[in-house]
Structure formats: structure tokens, C-alpha cells
Amino acid sequence: MDSSSLSDYMSKTVENIVSQTIRSTLKNPKETAFLMKYLLTTKKAAARRKKSEKAGLHIPPFLIASITKSCNLRCSGCYARELHTCSAEVLDSQITCERWNEIFREAENLGISFILLAGGEPLMRRDVVVKAADSKNIIFPIFTNGLLIDNFYIDLFSKNRNLIPVLSIEGYQEETDQRRGPGTYKALSEVMGRLDDSGIVYGTSVTVTTQNIEEVSSKNFIDMLSNLGCKIIFYVEYVPAEEGTDYLAPTEKERESLAERLTELRSDYKDILFLSFPGDEKATGGCLAAGRGFFHINAGGGAEPCPFSPQSDTNLREVSLKDALKSPLFGRLDSEGLLLGDHKGGCLLFEKKAEVDALTGL
């Protein structure tokens, strides 16, 4: 798929996501009103990206921004800790709130419609989350363990509908507590209840493994989340960053089975939006990382192909967001075909780490 066709595909994808989200919030007038207005901004954003495309610069509609390395949990199999991009400490190397705010403004001007806030635990950067709320033409799904959602955040999310908390859950209590720590499931259930009672649209992020794939895509599990008010479910394939966990990564057959199951779920649950990552790479002609569909900005400002591929030759402390998209590494990943091919599970570039390292001289 060439860059122009990919741009059209991604623009339609953004519009479809927003339209489906509107359908899932029809009983929430405040949320529906915001999304109807936001749908118009996505069309304007797509026009900006198309203009850039004609000028020779491909702008992705998505960004992933890891706004902190700090985290209040130590989850089993966490890719960020295994790749040394996460710690229990607050580090001085993190870029400032002011620079993040500039990046958000640059993104809006370029026509970027979604910025996924990640970490570490993003809610540990309250200053950055508050700044993100001001960028009303961008939706910020915030991928969080949910344990820091207090009265302040309930109020912030209620007043700023472009901030959408996405809570990590692994299945039922046994699976969630086993990976994230005792008591996590109970705390999450309580937070979900508070969000629902406050009329805040929220989502969940489920790490899909060979051990839980059947359970987390079952009707019982979806019913449980639906009863708690969840409106968006992200299925994220497990990436075996921790040595000896390759067996947990879904196989091609299991990924195909999940894709078929998601088609059924979308038909059965009209009020829930189902998304998967990395998604259908076959439909887009390869991996969407390195600026094809998105790229990752780490907590120190490094422009990386993907959170699972933490190599960088460009830093947003020194360059604009527009210039970061011209990263030589991104260009070589594309031109040398490293974004193409099959992979065992989770992430294509993660499996090609040695080849990506070679491009950056690591």
C-alpha cells in the first residue's frame, strides 16, 4: 500500500472509530455532543494530512506518547521494565510539561487526531495530563493501571471529554492480580464503578496471551465489563519481552481466531467499541510503526518506531514534531523492508531487534 492509499485508509479508520464511539455513547448526551463536534475536527485534520501528503510528507493520524518512565506497579512480563524504559523512580531525564504541551500543539497543527498517553504510569505526570486536556481537537486515550484515579482525576475526566481513561485488566481477579498484584482487580472494579457513576466514558486494555485469549473474548467477560459501564475494549497482543515467555505470544492461528471473534463481538455489542493492536497488518501492507500509521515518543523525547522497538536517532528536545517524522531511522526501516513480513506474535520490529539496532549503530 503506497503512502497516499495508506493515508486514505487511516483517515477512514479514524472516522470509523469516532463514528462507532458515538454509537456507543448515545445514552450519554454530554459525551455524544463532544464526539459529534470532534468528528468534524477529524475531517479537517484529514485534510491537513492530505495536503502534507501532496507536498511529500506523510503524517500519521496517531501518536503514542510515553510521558513518564515512573510507575507505581511492577507487573509480571511488563515490556517497559524489560526494555528498561520504566522504573519506580522519577527521573530528571523526562522532558518537561512545557515541551509536551508544544508537541501536542504541533500535532494538532499537523492533523494528528489521536495521541495515546502511556508510560510508565501516565497518571503520575498530572501536569502533562492537565495540559493535554487543553488540546480539545485531539482525543487522548490514557493507558493506565487505574489505581491513581482519585477525585481530582474523576473531576478532570468529567470536564474534559477528550481525555479517555483506558484501564489495564488481564481477565478476572485471578489473572489480573497474578500479573499486577493482589487487590488490583478489586480496586479496578471500584474505579470502573466510580467512572460509570460519573458518566465518564472509559475503556479497558486487555493483554492477550495464549492462556487468556478464550476467556477475555468470551461473552461472559464482555458482559462483565459492559455491566461495569465499559465502552471501549483494546486487545493488545502480548510481546515476549521477558525471557522465557515466548509461549504466551499468540500464534498466527490464534490472531486469526481473535479477529473472527472480534467481528462477532462487534455485531453482538453495538454499544462497545472493540479495537486490536497491532491490528490487521495485512490490510495495511505491513507494520504501521515508524510513522506509517503512528510512532512513539519516549519519556526522554526520543522518536522511536514503536514502544516495543525503543531505538531512536532523533529527539524532540532538539527538533520539531514535523522534523522527527523525517527520522533517518524511520526512512531506512521503510526503504529496507523491515516493516514487512510475518512475525510470531505481538510485534514485528521486536523480533527484528538486531536488525533495527544495526541501523542505529547500537
N, C-alpha and C positions, 0 to 999 in steps of 0.2 A: 504494500500500500504506500503510494507516494505521499509527500508531506501535505499536499493540497487535499487529497482524499481523506487523509488521516484527520486533518483539521475539521473537515465537514462531519466526519464520523464522530469526533469528540464533541463538537458543538451540539450535534443531535443528542448525544449521550447526556450532556449536561441538561439540556432542555427536558429530556425524558425523565431524568432523576427529579428535577424540580416539579414536573407535572405529576409524577407518581407521589411525591411527598405531599403535594397539595391534596390529592385524593385521600391520603392517609390522615389528613388533619381537618377534614370538613366539619367535624364536630367541635373544632377549636377555632372560633371566629378570629381571635387575635392572631393566631399562627397562620391561618389561611390568608388573611389580609396582607400580612407581611410577605408571604410566599408569592402571592399574585403580583405584588409590586416587584418582587425580586425577579420573577420570570421575565419581566420587561428589561431589567438590567442585564440579564444573561444574553438576551438578544443583542443588546448594544455592545456587550463585551465580545460576543462572537464577531460582530462587525469590525471591531478594533483588531482582533486577531487575524481576520481575513485580510485586512489592509496591510498588516505586517507581513503576512504570507506573500502577498504580491510584491512586497519590497525585498523579499528574500530572507525574512527571519521568521522561523516557526515559533509561535508562542503556545505553550501548553495551557489548558484551562485549569489545571490543578497544580498545587504545590503541597509538599509535605514539609512542615517546619518543626524540627525538634527544638523547642525553645529553652530546654534545660537538660542538663545531664543528671540532675538530682532526682532521687526517687525515695519514697517512704516505705517501699516494699522491696523484697528480694525474691522474685518469683522464679520458680524452677523452670529452667530452659529459656530464660529471657535472652533474646538475641542481643539486646543493647548491652547487657552486662558481659556477655560472652565476647562481644566485639569491642569491649572497653569504651563504649560511648555512653555509659551510665554509671553513676556511683551514688553513695549515700551522702556525699559532701556537696556543699555549694561551692562551685569553682569560679575563680576570678576570670577564667578564660572565656566565660559565656559573653556573648555580645549584648550590648546594652538594650534596655527597653526602647530608648530613642531610636536606635538603629532598626529594631524590629518594626517600629511604627513607620519608619521610612520605607522599609521593604513592603509593608502592607499597602502603602500608598502607591509605590511603584507598581506593584502587582495589579492594583485596580486600574491604573492608567494604561497598562499593557493589555488588559482584558482578561485577567485571571479571575475566575469566579469562585473557586473553592480553595481554601488553604486548610489542610488538616494539621491541627496542632497536636504535637506528640512530645515525647521526652526520652528518658526520664518520665517524671510525672509532671505534666504541663501545669497543673493547678498550683504547683509550688512557685510558679512565676506569676503571681497575682497581678503584678504591674503590667506584664505583657498581655495577659488575658483582658484586662480592663482596656488597654489601648486597642486591642483587636475589635472590641465591641463598637468602637467609633467608626470602623470601616463597614458601613451599612450595606455596601454593594458587594460584599464578599461574605459567603457563609463559611463559618469556622467550625467544622466538626472537631470536638476536643476529645481525643482518645485518652481516657483517664481510668485509674483503678477505682475512682468514685469515693474513696474514703475521706477525701478532703472537702467534699461538698457540704458546706455549712450554711448558716443563714445568709452570710454575705453572698455566696455563690447562687443560692436559690433566688435571691433578690436580683442579682446581676443577670442571670439567665432569663428571669421573668420580664425584665425591662429591655433586654437586648436579644431579639429573636434570631439574630444571625449567629449567635453562639449556641451550638447544639452539643450537649454532653453525650459522649458515647462511652458507656461503661463496660469494662472488660469482665467477661464471665466465661467459664470453661464448660458449663453444663450445670448440673445440680450441685448440691452442697459438697458432696464428697470430692468431685472433680475440681471444683473451684477452690476449696480450702486446701486440697492437696498441692495445688500449684501455687496459690497466692497466700496461703497462711490460714491457720484456724480462725474462725469467726468472720472471714471475709464475705462469705455468701450471705450470712445473716445481715451484716452491715450493708451490703449491696441491696438486699431486698428492702431494707428500711429506707435507703436513699431513693430507690425507684418509687416507693410509695409516696415520699415527700414530693418528688418531681411531678408525679401524676396528680397529686392533690393540688399542686400549684399551677396546673395547666401547662406545664413546660414539656414540649416535645423533646424526647430523648431517644437515644439508640443504645444498642449493645454491640460489642465486638467479641466474636467467638473465635478463638484459635482452633482451627480444625486439624485434628490428628487422625491417624488410623484407628485410635482407640475410642474416640468420641464422635466420629463422623455420623454414625447412625443415630445416636441419641440426640445430638444438637440439631439435627434436621427432622426430628420426629414431630408429629402433631402434638404430642403431649408437651414437649419442650416449648414449642411455639405458643401453644395455648397458655402455658405458664407465664411467658414473657408478655403476651397480649393482655392477660388479666392484670398484669402489673403496670400496664399503660405504655409499654414499649412500642414505638412506631417505626424504628429502623433497625435492621439487623445486618451487621457486616460479618461475613465469613472470611477469615484470614487464614490462609494455608500455613501450617507450621513449617518454619525453616530450621533445619537441624544445625543451629549454630553451636550447640553444646555437643561435645564429642560423645559418640556412642548413642545418639538419639536419631540416627537416620531412619530407623524403623517407624518413627512417628510421622514422618512426612508422607502425605497422601500420594498414592501412585497415580499414573495416568488414568487407569480404570476407575479409581475412586474419585478423581476430579471430574471425570465424565459423568459418573453416577450422581455426584453432588449437583452438577449443572442441570441434569434432568430433574432432580428433586426440587431445585430452586424454581424451575418452570412450573411445577405442580403447586409449590407454595405460593407463588405469585398469583396463581389462578384462584387458590383457596382463601387467601388472606388479602383482600383488596385494601385493607386499612393498614398494612405493614409494607414498608419498602425493604426489599432484600437486595443486598449488594455483595459482591465477592471480590477478593483481592488475592492474587494479581488479576483475576478475571479471565476473559476469553482472549488469550494472546493470539490464537489462530485467526480470530476475526479482524485483528488489527495488524496482522503481518509481523508479529514479534513482540518483544518486551516493550512496555511503554515508558521505561525508565530513561534517564539521561536526557530529559527534555522532550522526548517524543510525545508523551502524554502527561508527564509530570517529572519533577526532580526533587531532591531532598536538600534542605539546608540544615546543617547540624548546628548544635548549640554554640559552636565557636565561629559560625559564619561560613564554614566550608560548603561549597556547592558539590553535592555528591549525586551519583546516578540514582541511588535508592537507599533507604535506611539499611537494607541488607547488604549493600555494596558501598562501604564507607571509605571510598578513595576520592581524593579531591586534588585539583591543581588550580583552583580558583576560590577566592574568599570574598564574601560580600562585605567584609570590613573595608576592602580596598577597591571594589568595583560595584557598579550598579547591577540591579537585577537583570536588566537587559543584556549587559555585557557578560554576566555569569552564564547566560544561555549560550554564549559563544565559546564556552569552555573547550579547549583543545581535546580534553579527555572525552567529553560528550561526543564531539565530532568523530573521533577515532573509533569509539565504541560502535557508532553507527556505520561508518565507512568500512570498517574491518569485519563487519558482520557478527559482532559479539552479542548483538541484541536479538539474534535469530537462533533457532534451533530448539531441540527438545530438552527437558530437564526432568529430574527425578521427583522434584516436589518443592513447592514454596517459592523459589526464586532462581531464575536462570543465571543472573550475574553472580549470585552467591556461589554457584557451582563452578563459575569461571574465575574465581578469585585470583588465581595465579596469573592468568592472562591479563586481568584488569590491573593487578599490581605492576606487571611489566610495563604497562603503558604509562604509569606514573613514576616509574623508576624505584618502586619500593622493593 
